[in-house]
Amino acid sequence: MRAKSNLLETPYWDQEWGKWFSRYSLGYPRLGVWLRLNYSRLCNTYLELGAGSGRESRYLAQFADQVSCVDFSPSVVELLKNSNPPHNLHAHVMNAFSLDLPDKTFDLSFHKGFWSYFESDDDIAMLFREQLRVTKQYLIILVHNASNTRMVADFGKKAVNDDLYNVRFFQPNKLKEHLERQLSTLSVSATLRLRKFGGLDRIYRLPCQPCLLGLRDVLLANTYRFLPWSWAESIAVEVKLDGGT
Ligand SMILES: C[S@@+](CC[C@H](N)C(=O)[O-])C[C@H]1O[C@@H](n2cnc3c(N)ncnc32)[C@H](O)[C@@H]1O
């Protein structure tokens, strides 16, 4: 596997987002839907880290008081700001290792695919700590699932020609142990559980009557949990901080 160091630099992402922003923004906000269905009764303020297109946040902003997107790529934040975002969606250039945000600012913080570019467990621990610092109730962390061997093989083939697919896949239980160790080291009282996300994407490509979209969303979001781990696209780590609702 090739070195991933260039994926940890802003110029790489500035260039990538120049190519993909429009297309990615138009994709279906599956995670935004899942977060709304699972957490919007409990949470009103959201933070997305490594937000890229901000697609999920844009969707969530319809149901929330405030949503903030953070990314260290100035280009993607500029693209997001120029894409007519809703008034309550705020985008900022920030490094997720050191956020210019006060403690416990957001009810829920989340990211998808962001940690998959960090090979070092020490980096993951630092990112986790900083996310914990700014969050009041829930941290939701989506990473590529190593138990889905079909996806691992597929990404391996694509990575030969495109670094974007050169991602880290996480073992569900190892990740859980690593994060539980961090919580214990920091003496943070929280409940951590692993949830499954994705794995039924072909259904999103099938035609659907507009009046049935809401029903499809509810059915899909509630079906992920019944799939075997070998089907799930992402591991969704839910960290519920004690003292939160
Ligand atoms: C896989 S993309 C995330 C895509 C995003 N979930 C979306 O839906 O568009 C990873 C993102 O993390 C950002 N990133 C990488 N390192 C970062 C860091 N240290 N702090 C903040 N953002 C970072 C990149 O600029 C990139 O936009």
The ligand as an SDF file (V2000), in Angstrom:
LIG
                    3D

 27 29  0  0  0  0  0  0  0  0999 V2000
  -13.3720   11.7290    2.9350 C   0  0  0  0  0  0  0  0  0  0  0  0
  -13.4760   13.4410    2.9860 S   0  0  0  0  0  0  0  0  0  0  0  0
  -15.0060   13.6400    3.8350 C   0  0  0  0  0  0  0  0  0  0  0  0
  -16.1380   13.7520    2.8980 C   0  0  0  0  0  0  0  0  0  0  0  0
  -17.3890   14.2470    3.5670 C   0  0  0  0  0  0  0  0  0  0  0  0
  -17.8890   13.2950    4.5190 N   0  0  0  0  0  0  0  0  0  0  0  0
  -18.4580   14.5870    2.5500 C   0  0  0  0  0  0  0  0  0  0  0  0
  -19.5570   14.0440    2.6850 O   0  0  0  0  0  0  0  0  0  0  0  0
  -18.2680   15.3880    1.6440 O   0  0  0  0  0  0  0  0  0  0  0  0
  -12.3340   13.8980    4.2430 C   0  0  0  0  0  0  0  0  0  0  0  0
  -12.3050   15.4040    4.4980 C   0  0  0  0  0  0  0  0  0  0  0  0
  -11.4940   15.6500    5.6350 O   0  0  0  0  0  0  0  0  0  0  0  0
  -10.7980   16.8700    5.4360 C   0  0  0  0  0  0  0  0  0  0  0  0
   -9.6510   16.8480    6.3620 N   0  0  0  0  0  0  0  0  0  0  0  0
   -8.5420   16.0640    6.3010 C   0  0  0  0  0  0  0  0  0  0  0  0
   -7.7300   16.3170    7.3570 N   0  0  0  0  0  0  0  0  0  0  0  0
   -8.3510   17.2720    8.0980 C   0  0  0  0  0  0  0  0  0  0  0  0
   -8.0290   17.9260    9.3310 C   0  0  0  0  0  0  0  0  0  0  0  0
   -6.8970   17.6600    9.9820 N   0  0  0  0  0  0  0  0  0  0  0  0
   -8.9170   18.8150    9.8260 N   0  0  0  0  0  0  0  0  0  0  0  0
  -10.0710   19.0900    9.1670 C   0  0  0  0  0  0  0  0  0  0  0  0
  -10.4150   18.5140    7.9900 N   0  0  0  0  0  0  0  0  0  0  0  0
   -9.5780   17.6130    7.4650 C   0  0  0  0  0  0  0  0  0  0  0  0
  -10.4520   16.8750    3.9570 C   0  0  0  0  0  0  0  0  0  0  0  0
  -10.2300   18.1790    3.4810 O   0  0  0  0  0  0  0  0  0  0  0  0
  -11.7070   16.2250    3.3650 C   0  0  0  0  0  0  0  0  0  0  0  0
  -12.6480   17.2020    2.9610 O   0  0  0  0  0  0  0  0  0  0  0  0
  1  2  1  0
  2  3  1  0
  2 10  1  0
  3  4  1  0
  4  5  1  0
  5  6  1  0
  5  7  1  0
  7  8  2  0
  7  9  1  0
 10 11  1  0
 11 12  1  0
 11 26  1  0
 12 13  1  0
 13 14  1  0
 13 24  1  0
 14 15  1  0
 14 23  1  0
 15 16  2  0
 16 17  1  0
 17 18  1  0
 17 23  2  0
 18 19  1  0
 18 20  2  0
 20 21  1  0
 21 22  2  0
 22 23  1  0
 24 25  1  0
 24 26  1  0
 26 27  1  0
M  CHG  2   2   1   9  -1
M  END
$$$$
